[in-house]
Amino acid sequence: MSQYETPLFTGLIEHSKKNPVQFHIPGHKKGAGMDPTFKDFIGEKALSIDLINIGPLDDLHQPKGMIKHAQDLAAKAFGADHTFFSVQGTSGAIMTMVMSVCGPGDKIIVPRNVHKSVMSAIVFSGATPIFIHPDIDEDLGISHGITTDAVEKALEQHPDAKGVLVINPTYFGISADLKKIVEIAHSFDVPVLVDEAHGVHIHFHDDLPLSAMQAGADLAATSVHKLGGSMTQSSVLNMKEGLVSFKRVQTILSMLTTTSTSYLLLASLDVARKRLATEGYELISKTIELSQQIRKEINTIDGLHCVGKEILGTKATFDFDPTKLIVSVKDLGISGFDAEKWLREAYNIEVEMSDLYNILCIITPGDTEVEGNQLVAALKELATQLKKHGDIKPVTVMLPDIPVLSMTPRDAFYADTEVIPIDDSVGRTIAEFIMVYPPGIPIFIPGEIITKENISYIKTNIEAGLPVQGPEDYDLRHLRVIKEHRAIR
């Protein structure tokens, strides 16, 4: 097998060239049956390979032909025994990982700062989460990874756990000592599941943190679309044989995946794998160099700090990805959301995300010095304008509590509930998710006891304009909580 091959993409092109008469879905029939404005924008070539799992094109649910060939090439590229393509995003792959090892009542060790898809899988599976508290960066106001000590302690207390889930790297590009965590978990015969949503590129360069497969993890859900060049919603699930059943993973993934799989997404995974495997090192080298140059220039701007290697050295900050630019703006006396909004309105620049204290910008092979210079120039102008007004007030970092879990997320999600005013909810058990997205890390999950501090944290995010999501009441004036049954007198 050659990594220069693209069996799936090439197969789709060859099929399209035959120009078959189509009496199958999709109903737009190569674009002839859709709105012409949209067709003209998308283009006939793209629409000609927007197909369905007919005989010549293989089937993602039971691949035997071109999809299997493409997945086998991806497995070789990622150092996995098996690779599954996902058109349900990395969320679908993460849910597959959890549900492949956990059933009702099973324990799974997870960091509390996991993505909402992990908690959704825990609700669906009926598993019980054993939370590890991530290390908190009190300067940046963000969570880092989990420590090897915390993993070992959790496994000693819960040796019957069915899995350990690790985020590697975090949304902000920080990695724990994944190889050591894998060694610890495997000494207990417990598989390691890795949320590698923000780390597809790390496998292809020596100057980046170890990838999940390099560290010996059992399963890794990896977003190719985020940083690897495929289309949005396309991801892979990498697997090493041993502690997890291949057939079980295939079955669960099939259960969670649409039967109308997008061949555009699948083909984009095929060509992204080829580019990463054959050109990745060179492309990523240039990306790292560009990132470091931008970081250096941002750090010359008074009032801004772009995090670098100085963040390393704690047990939770073992390594970091320099292509993630965490820019702390709190010394300018504004929130990250204020900076995001100003960059959009003044310079037509969109950042990856903002929070109360930072903006996050990602640099990929799709960026050049031109974009980097635009970002630096905009940040210089922002700092200059704020300094000119001379009204900069120091910002105190506020961090959410880790709430107490009083019942399993599944029991809370399906319990009898009622809706009450948010100001009356302190001390009650919440029955819904609340998070700021991105990054999608829950402030509350079903089953946790509501605290006054976290209600204040939620309100602060809302007042700052940040996207608080999850509750049924979009205005967040009310919360759904577990209904209290009073004794009958």
C-alpha positions in Angstrom: 0.0 0.0 0.0 1.3 3.4 -1.0 0.4 6.5 1.0 0.3 8.3 -2.3 -2.9 6.4 -3.2 -6.4 7.8 -2.7 -8.5 4.7 -3.3 -11.8 6.3 -2.2 -11.4 9.7 -3.9 -10.1 8.1 -7.1 -12.9 5.5 -7.1 -15.5 8.2 -6.8 -13.9 10.2 -9.7 -13.8 7.1 -11.9 -17.5 6.4 -11.1 -18.4 10.0 -11.9 -16.7 9.8 -15.2 -18.9 6.9 -16.3 -21.9 9.3 -15.8 -24.3 6.6 -14.9 -28.1 7.2 -15.1 -29.1 7.4 -11.4 -32.3 6.0 -10.1 -31.1 6.3 -6.5 -30.7 8.9 -3.8 -29.6 11.7 -3.4 -32.6 13.2 -5.2 -30.7 16.2 -6.6 -29.2 13.8 -9.2 -25.8 15.4 -9.7 -27.3 18.8 -9.0 -29.9 18.7 -11.7 -32.7 18.6 -9.2 -31.6 21.3 -6.8 -31.7 25.1 -6.6 -29.5 26.4 -9.4 -28.0 29.1 -7.3 -26.7 26.6 -4.8 -25.6 24.3 -7.6 -23.6 27.0 -9.3 -21.9 27.9 -6.1 -21.0 24.4 -5.0 -20.1 23.2 -8.5 -21.0 20.2 -10.6 -17.9 18.3 -9.8 -18.6 18.2 -6.1 -22.2 17.3 -6.7 -21.2 14.5 -9.1 -19.5 12.6 -6.2 -22.2 13.4 -3.6 -23.3 9.8 -3.8 -24.7 6.9 -1.7 -23.6 3.4 -0.8 -24.4 1.7 -4.0 -22.6 -1.5 -4.9 -19.5 -0.1 -6.7 -18.8 2.5 -3.9 -18.6 0.2 -0.9 -20.5 0.8 2.4 -19.0 2.5 5.5 -21.1 0.2 7.7 -19.5 -3.0 6.4 -16.5 -1.9 4.2 -15.0 -4.4 1.9 -13.8 -2.3 -1.1 -12.6 1.2 -1.6 -13.6 2.4 1.9 -11.8 -0.5 3.5 -8.7 0.2 1.4 -8.8 3.9 2.4 -9.2 3.0 6.1 -6.3 0.5 5.9 -4.1 3.2 4.5 -5.1 5.6 7.3 -4.4 2.9 9.9 -0.9 2.5 8.5 -0.4 6.3 8.4 -1.5 6.7 12.1 0.3 3.7 13.4 -3.0 2.0 14.3 -4.1 -1.6 13.9 -7.5 -0.4 12.6 -8.9 3.0 11.6 -12.6 3.8 11.2 -13.8 6.8 9.2 -16.5 8.9 11.0 -18.9 11.3 9.3 -20.5 12.0 12.7 -17.5 14.2 13.6 -15.2 13.4 16.5 -18.3 13.5 18.8 -19.6 10.4 17.2 -16.1 8.7 17.5 -15.8 9.7 21.2 -19.3 8.3 21.9 -18.3 5.1 20.2 -15.1 4.8 22.3 -17.0 5.2 25.6 -19.9 2.9 24.6 -17.5 0.3 23.3 -16.1 -0.3 26.7 -18.9 0.7 29.1 -22.4 -0.6 29.8 -24.9 0.2 32.5 -23.3 0.6 35.9 -19.7 0.3 34.6 -17.2 2.9 35.9 -15.1 5.0 33.6 -12.3 7.4 34.8 -12.6 10.8 33.1 -11.3 14.3 33.6 -14.0 16.7 34.7 -13.1 19.1 31.7 -14.2 16.6 29.1 -16.2 17.6 26.0 -20.0 17.2 26.2 -19.9 14.2 23.8 -18.2 12.2 26.6 -20.9 13.0 29.0 -23.6 12.3 26.4 -22.0 8.8 25.9 -22.0 8.3 29.7 -25.7 9.1 29.7 -26.5 6.8 26.8 -24.4 3.9 28.2 -25.5 4.2 31.8 -21.9 4.3 32.9 -20.8 6.0 36.2 -18.1 8.6 35.7 -15.2 8.6 38.2 -14.0 12.2 37.9 -10.4 13.3 38.0 -10.0 17.0 38.7 -7.8 18.6 36.0 -5.0 21.0 37.0 -6.3 24.6 36.8 -4.2 27.5 35.5 -5.2 30.3 37.7 -3.4 32.9 35.6 -5.0 32.0 32.3 -8.3 30.7 33.8 -8.2 27.4 31.9 -8.0 23.7 32.7 -5.0 21.7 31.7 -4.6 17.9 31.6 -4.7 15.2 34.3 -1.6 14.0 36.1 -0.1 10.5 36.2 -0.5 10.6 40.0 -4.2 11.3 39.8 -4.7 8.5 37.2 -2.8 6.0 39.4 -4.8 7.0 42.5 -8.1 6.7 40.7 -7.2 3.2 39.4 -6.0 2.1 42.8 -9.4 3.2 44.2 -11.4 1.8 41.2 -9.5 -1.1 39.7 -12.7 -2.3 38.2 -13.0 0.7 35.9 -13.6 -0.2 32.3 -11.6 2.6 30.8 -9.5 5.8 31.4 -10.3 8.7 29.1 -7.6 11.3 28.5 -7.7 14.6 26.5 -4.5 14.8 24.4 -3.8 17.6 23.7 -6.4 19.9 25.3 -8.3 22.4 23.3 -5.5 24.9 24.2 -2.8 22.5 23.0 -1.5 21.3 26.4 -0.5 17.6 26.8 -0.1 15.4 29.9 2.4 12.6 30.1 0.2 10.3 27.9 2.8 7.5 27.6 3.1 7.2 31.3 -0.7 7.3 31.8 -1.0 4.5 29.3 1.6 2.4 31.1 -0.2 2.9 34.4 -3.6 2.0 33.0 -2.4 -1.0 31.2 -0.7 -2.3 34.4 -4.4 -2.5 35.7 -5.5 -4.1 32.3 -7.6 -1.0 31.8 -7.8 0.5 28.2 -7.0 4.1 27.5 -9.4 6.2 25.4 -8.0 9.4 24.0 -10.0 12.5 22.9 -7.5 13.6 20.2 -9.9 16.1 18.7 -7.3 18.8 18.5 -4.3 16.6 17.7 -4.5 15.0 14.3 -1.2 16.7 13.2 0.9 15.8 16.2 1.4 12.3 14.9 3.3 13.6 11.9 6.0 15.8 13.5 8.7 15.0 16.1 8.6 18.5 17.7 4.9 18.1 18.8 3.5 16.0 21.6 3.2 12.2 21.3 0.0 11.1 19.5 -2.3 8.6 21.1 -1.1 5.7 18.9 2.6 6.6 19.5 1.9 6.5 23.3 0.2 3.0 23.0 -3.4 4.1 23.7 -6.2 1.7 22.8 -8.6 4.0 21.1 -8.3 7.6 19.8 -11.0 9.9 18.4 -9.1 12.3 16.1 -10.6 15.3 14.3 -9.0 15.3 10.8 -11.2 18.3 9.8 -10.0 20.6 12.6 -6.3 20.7 11.8 -5.7 18.0 9.1 -7.3 19.4 6.0 -10.5 17.4 5.6 -14.0 18.7 5.4 -16.0 19.8 8.5 -17.6 16.8 10.4 -15.0 14.2 9.1 -12.9 12.4 11.7 -11.2 9.1 12.3 -11.3 6.6 15.2 -7.9 4.9 15.6 -7.5 1.6 17.4 -4.9 -0.8 18.7 -5.9 -4.4 19.3 -5.7 -6.0 22.7 -7.9 -4.7 25.4 -10.8 -3.5 23.2 -12.8 -5.6 20.7 -12.6 -4.5 17.0 -16.0 -6.0 16.3 -17.6 -4.2 19.2 -16.2 -0.9 18.1 -17.4 -1.5 14.5 -20.9 -2.4 15.8 -21.2 0.6 18.1 -19.9 3.1 15.5 -22.4 1.7 13.0 -25.3 2.1 15.5 -24.3 5.8 15.9 -23.7 6.5 12.2 -26.2 7.6 9.6 -26.9 5.1 6.9 -26.7 8.0 4.4 -23.0 8.5 4.7 -21.5 11.5 2.9 -19.0 10.5 0.3 -17.8 14.0 0.0 -16.7 13.8 3.7 -15.2 10.3 3.3 -13.2 11.4 0.2 -11.9 14.4 2.0 -10.6 12.1 4.8 -8.8 10.0 2.1 -7.0 12.9 0.5 -6.2 14.5 3.9 -4.5 11.3 5.1 -2.5 11.2 1.9 -1.2 14.8 2.4 -0.4 14.2 6.1 1.4 11.0 5.4 3.4 12.2 2.4 3.9 16.0 3.1 2.9 16.4 6.7 6.3 16.8 8.2 7.4 19.5 5.8 4.0 21.3 6.1 3.9 21.2 9.8 7.5 22.3 10.1 6.5 25.5 8.3 3.4 25.9 10.4 5.4 25.6 13.7 7.9 28.2 12.4 5.2 30.6 11.5 3.4 30.1 14.8 6.6 30.8 16.8 7.2 33.9 14.8 3.7 35.2 15.4 4.0 34.3 19.1 7.3 36.2 19.4 5.7 39.3 17.8 2.6 39.2 19.9 4.8 39.1 23.0 6.3 42.4 22.1 2.9 44.1 22.5 2.4 45.7 25.9 -0.6 44.2 27.7 -0.7 40.9 25.7 0.9 37.5 26.5 1.0 34.6 24.1 1.8 31.4 26.0 4.9 29.5 25.1 7.2 26.9 26.6 7.3 28.7 29.9 3.9 27.0 30.6 5.6 23.6 30.8 7.1 22.0 33.9 4.1 20.9 36.0 2.8 17.4 36.2 -0.2 18.4 34.0 1.8 20.5 31.5 4.1 17.8 30.1 4.2 19.2 26.5 2.4 21.7 24.3 1.5 22.3 20.7 3.0 25.7 19.6 0.6 26.0 16.7 -2.1 26.9 19.2 -1.8 30.6 20.1 -3.3 31.3 23.5 -3.4 35.1 23.8 -4.1 36.4 27.3 -5.9 39.8 27.0 -6.9 40.4 30.6 -4.0 42.9 31.2 -5.7 45.1 28.7 -8.7 45.2 31.0 -11.0 43.5 28.5 -12.5 40.0 28.1 -11.5 37.6 25.4 -15.0 38.1 23.9 -14.4 41.8 23.7 -11.2 41.2 21.8 -12.9 38.7 19.5 -15.7 41.1 18.7 -13.2 44.0 18.1 -11.1 41.9 15.7 -14.2 40.9 13.8 -15.5 44.4 13.4 -12.3 46.3 12.9 -10.1 43.9 11.0 -12.5 41.2 9.7 -10.5 38.6 11.6 -12.2 35.6 13.2 -10.6 33.7 16.0 -11.1 30.0 17.0 -12.6 30.9 20.4 -12.6 33.4 23.2 -13.4 33.1 26.9 -13.4 35.6 29.8 -9.6 36.1 29.6 -8.1 34.8 26.4 -8.5 34.4 22.6 -7.3 31.3 20.9 -6.0 31.3 17.3 -5.0 28.2 15.5 -2.2 28.1 12.8 -2.3 25.4 10.2 -0.7 24.7 6.8 -3.5 26.9 5.4 -1.9 30.0 6.9 0.9 32.2 5.6 2.9 35.2 6.9 0.2 37.4 5.3 -2.4 36.2 7.7 0.1 36.2 10.6 1.0 39.8 9.9 -2.6 40.8 9.8 -3.3 39.3 13.2 -0.2 41.0 14.8 -1.1 44.3 13.3 -4.7 44.1 14.5 -3.6 43.2 18.1 -1.1 46.1 18.1 -3.9 48.4 17.1 -6.2 47.0 19.8 -3.6 47.4 22.5 -2.7 51.0 21.3 -6.4 52.1 21.4 -6.9 50.7 24.9 -3.7 52.3 26.2 -4.7 55.6 24.6 -7.9 55.7 26.6 -6.0 55.0 29.7 -8.9 53.4 31.5 -7.5 49.8 31.9 -8.8 48.1 35.0 -7.1 44.9 36.2 -9.2 41.7 35.6 -9.4 39.1 38.4 -9.5 35.5 37.1 -12.7 33.7 38.1 -12.8 29.9 37.9 -15.8 27.6 38.1 -16.1 25.0 40.9 -16.0 21.3 40.2 -19.5 20.4 41.5 -20.4 17.3 43.5 -22.0 14.5 41.6 -25.0 13.3 43.6 -26.4 10.8 41.2 -25.4 9.3 37.8 -25.8 11.5 34.8 -28.1 8.9 33.2 -30.4 8.7 36.3 -30.5 12.5 36.5 -31.3 12.9 32.8 -34.2 10.5 32.9 -35.5 11.4 36.4 -38.7 13.3 37.2 -37.8 17.0 36.9 -39.2 20.5 37.3 -38.2 23.9 36.0 -37.3 26.6 38.6 -35.8 30.1 38.5 -32.0 30.0 38.3 -31.7 32.1 41.5 -33.6 29.5 43.4 -31.6 26.6 42.2 -28.6 26.6 44.5 -28.4 23.2 46.3 -30.6 21.4 43.9 -29.5 18.7 41.5 -29.4 19.7 37.9 -30.9 17.6 35.1 -29.4 19.3 32.1 -26.1 20.3 30.6 -24.7 23.8 30.8 -21.5 24.8 29.0 -19.8 27.5 27.1 -19.3 26.4 23.5 -16.6 26.4 22.3 -14.9 24.6 23.9 -17.9 22.6 25.0 -16.7 21.7 28.5 -19.7 21.5 30.8 -20.0 23.8 33.8 -22.8 21.5 35.0 -23.7 18.0 33.9 -26.9 16.2 34.9 -26.7 14.8 38.4 -24.4 17.6 39.9 -25.4 19.8 42.8 -25.8 23.4 41.8 -23.5 25.9 43.5 -23.8 29.6 44.0 -20.3 30.1 42.7 -21.1 28.4 39.4 -24.3 30.3 39.0 -22.2 33.4 39.3 -19.7 32.1 36.8 -22.5 31.3 34.3 -23.9 34.8 34.7 -20.5 36.4 34.2 -20.1 34.5 30.9 -23.6 35.6 29.8 -22.8 39.3 30.7 -19.6 39.0 28.8 -21.5 37.9 25.7 -20.1 34.4 25.6 -22.2 31.5 24.1 -23.6 29.6 27.1 -25.4 26.6 25.8 -27.3 23.5 26.9 -30.3 24.5 29.0 -33.8 24.4 27.6 -34.3 28.0 28.6 -32.0 29.9 26.2 -32.2 33.1 28.3 -31.0 31.1 31.4 -33.5 32.5 33.7 -34.7 29.0 34.6 -33.0 25.6 35.1 -34.4 22.0 34.9 -33.7 20.2 38.2 -34.5 16.9 39.8 -38.0 17.1 41.3 -38.1 16.9 45.1 -40.7 14.5 46.4 -42.0 15.6 49.7 -43.3 13.1 52.3 -47.1 12.7 52.5 -48.6 13.8 55.8 
